[in-house]
Amino acid sequence: RTQIFDDLAVATAMALASGNQDALAAAMQEASAMLAGAGVVTSRVMEILEDAYACGVHAAKVTGAGGGGHILALLRQTDVTPVVSALTSRYGHVNILGIHLK
C-alpha cells in the first residue's frame, strides 16, 4: 500500500507540473478511495466528501491526521462560483485557497 501512495504522490507532482487537472483529479480520487478503504476516514467525513461531489467538485480527498481534519477539493475554473456557493449554503463557511494550474 505504501508504494501505491508513493506512486500517487509522483503522479500528483507530475500533474501539477504539467497543469493536467484531470490527472490530478484521478490521483486525488484514488488516494481518497485508498484512505477510505484503509479505515482512516470517519463516516461523517465520508458524508461530507459525497456532499462535496454532489455540489460539483472535480475531486476531493481528506487531509490531516486522525480521521482527517480538512478536505482538499479540486474545482474546475468554470465551476468555482456555483460550487463555493453550494458548499457555503450547506456548511455556512468554507475556506478557499485558489491555486491556478498552468
C-alpha positions as CSV (number, residue, x, y, z in Angstrom):
1,R,0.0,0.0,0.0
2,T,2.8,2.4,0.8
3,Q,4.2,2.0,-2.8
4,I,0.8,3.0,-4.2
5,F,0.7,6.1,-2.1
6,D,4.3,6.9,-3.3
7,D,3.2,6.4,-6.9
8,L,0.2,8.7,-6.4
9,A,2.5,11.4,-4.9
10,V,4.6,11.2,-8.1
11,A,1.5,11.3,-10.3
12,T,0.2,14.3,-8.3
13,A,3.5,16.2,-8.7
14,M,3.6,15.4,-12.4
15,A,0.0,16.5,-12.9
16,L,0.7,19.8,-11.0
17,A,3.9,20.4,-13.0
18,S,2.1,19.9,-16.3
19,G,-1.2,21.6,-15.3
20,N,-3.1,18.4,-16.0
21,Q,-6.2,18.9,-13.9
22,D,-7.8,15.5,-15.0
23,A,-4.7,13.6,-13.9
24,L,-4.6,15.5,-10.7
25,A,-8.3,14.7,-10.1
26,A,-7.6,11.0,-10.8
27,A,-4.7,10.8,-8.3
28,M,-6.8,12.6,-5.7
29,Q,-9.7,10.3,-6.2
30,E,-7.6,7.2,-6.0
31,A,-5.8,8.4,-2.8
32,S,-9.2,9.2,-1.3
33,A,-10.5,5.8,-2.0
34,M,-7.4,4.1,-0.5
35,L,-7.7,6.2,2.7
36,A,-11.3,5.2,3.0
37,G,-10.5,1.6,2.3
38,A,-7.8,1.7,5.0
39,G,-10.5,2.8,7.5
40,V,-8.9,6.2,8.4
41,V,-11.8,8.3,7.2
42,T,-14.7,8.7,9.5
43,S,-18.3,8.2,8.3
44,R,-19.1,11.9,8.8
45,V,-16.1,12.9,6.7
46,M,-17.2,10.4,4.0
47,E,-20.7,12.1,4.0
48,I,-19.1,15.5,3.6
49,L,-16.9,14.1,0.7
50,E,-20.0,12.7,-1.0
51,D,-21.8,16.0,-0.5
52,A,-18.8,17.9,-2.0
53,Y,-19.1,15.8,-5.1
54,A,-22.9,16.5,-5.2
55,C,-22.0,20.2,-5.1
56,G,-19.8,19.7,-8.2
57,V,-16.2,19.4,-7.1
58,H,-13.9,17.7,-9.6
59,A,-12.1,15.7,-7.0
60,A,-11.7,15.7,-3.2
61,K,-9.7,13.9,-0.6
62,V,-9.2,14.0,3.2
63,T,-6.0,15.5,4.5
64,G,-4.8,15.6,8.1
65,A,-4.2,13.0,10.8
66,G,-6.7,11.1,12.9
67,G,-9.6,10.8,10.5
68,G,-8.8,13.9,8.6
69,G,-9.1,17.5,9.7
70,H,-9.7,19.0,6.3
71,I,-11.0,18.2,2.8
72,L,-8.9,19.3,-0.1
73,A,-11.2,19.8,-3.1
74,L,-10.3,20.5,-6.7
75,L,-12.7,22.6,-8.7
76,R,-12.8,23.3,-12.4
77,Q,-12.3,27.0,-13.1
78,T,-15.8,27.3,-14.6
79,D,-17.4,25.7,-11.5
80,V,-15.8,27.8,-8.7
81,T,-18.7,30.2,-8.1
82,P,-21.6,27.7,-8.1
83,V,-19.6,25.1,-6.1
84,V,-18.5,27.5,-3.4
85,S,-22.0,28.9,-3.2
86,A,-23.4,25.4,-2.8
87,L,-20.9,24.4,-0.2
88,T,-21.3,27.6,1.7
89,S,-25.1,27.2,1.8
90,R,-24.7,23.7,3.3
91,Y,-21.9,24.4,5.8
92,G,-22.1,28.1,6.4
93,H,-18.4,28.7,5.8
94,V,-15.7,27.3,3.6
95,N,-12.1,28.3,3.4
96,I,-11.0,28.8,-0.1
97,L,-7.4,29.0,-1.3
98,G,-7.2,29.5,-5.0
99,I,-4.3,27.8,-6.8
100,H,-4.2,28.1,-10.6
101,L,-2.6,25.3,-12.6
102,K,-0.8,26.1,-15.8
